[in-house]
Amino acid sequence: MSAIELRRSFVHDLVNQLAVIVGHCDLLSDDLKLGSQSAKRVIAIQEIGRGMAQELNEYQYRLSKSVRSVGMQKRDVAQSKQSADPG
């Protein structure tokens, strides 16, 4: 597995874990009094988790785009070698 694939896998796992955290915050907020300190803290955790997940998804997209770009470059190099080889 390449370094980029490992990063993509790691980012994917982090996003999934953040989704669990945000989901648990949703469940907790159902039991908290609206406007209480606890409710405000849970909302802050949700917002941070969602923001981090969004940033990680954008990073994962850039990694995927990079992998495709490298793959196309390798293909182009292989094709040019084949067309340059008369044999």
Protein Blocks (a to p, Z undefined) as FASTA:
>chain_A
ZZklmmmmmmmmmmmmmmmmmmmmmmmmmmpcehiaklmmmmmmmmmmmmmmmmmmmmmm
mmmmmmmmmmmmmmmmmmmmmmmmmZZ
